[in-house]
Amino acid sequence: MEKIELKLKRLRYEKGYTQEEIAMKLGISQATYSILESGQSKLDVEMMYKIVKVYGLDFKEFLS
């Protein structure tokens, strides 16, 4: 199973987004997104929901 932080980075690269672009879509700062993507902070359910919406996934896809 792929670690969440690695999945965040992979999804972002696959979609061609910068950290700043994704952060803006999520309503957070680029610095906060960088912390999430580096694994220095854990995702809460609310942020996971926003992320799956941005990437057009469902929770099962995101967590698998």
Buried (B, 14 or more C-beta within 10 A) or exposed (E): EEEBBEBBBEBBEEEEBEBEBBBBBBEBEBEBBBBBBEBEEEBEEEBBEBBBEBBEBEEEEBEE
